[in-house]
Amino acid sequence: MPSTLEVKCTDSDCELDMFEMHYTYDMPDSVTVGDFSCPYCGQTESLEEIVL
């Protein structure tokens, strides 16, 4: 099963509560949630990884 990264957007003006990114390749260890942006509002600083 591919690895997933669950992310939430904490921007109070954003309607997106969470999303999952699935990847089937090896991501470098240096890649963090800060390298991505919210697909709804476009913000990067409001994204946080959801840790279960």
N, C-alpha and C positions, 0 to 999 in steps of 0.2 A: 504494500500500500504506500502511496506517495506520502512524503512528509508534508505536514501542514503548519502554517503559522496563523494563529488566530489573533486578530487585531481589533481594537475598539477605537472609535474616534471620540474624544472627550470634549470637542468643541461644542459649546452650548447652543450654537446656531445651526449645527449640522444635524440632519435627520437620520443619518446612518448610525446605527448603534454598534454593529460589529460585522466583520467579514473574515473569510478564511482565504489564505493563499496556499495553493497546492503546488508543490514543485517536485519534479522527478529527477532532477540533476543535483549534483553536489554544489551547494552554495558555499562560497568562501566563508570562513569563520568571522571575517571582518564585516559581513553583511548583518545589519541590524534593522529593526523596525523603522529607525530614522532614515533609512535609505529609500523608503517608500512614501507615497502620499495617499491621502484619503481619496477614493474614487468618486466620492460625492461632492465634498467641499474643496478638495485639492490641497488642504493643509498638511503639513508634515509634522509640525511640532505638537499637534494634538493627538497623534497616534500613540497608543500604548499596546504592548503585547499582553494578551490574556494568558495567564499561567494557570493551568488547572491543577 
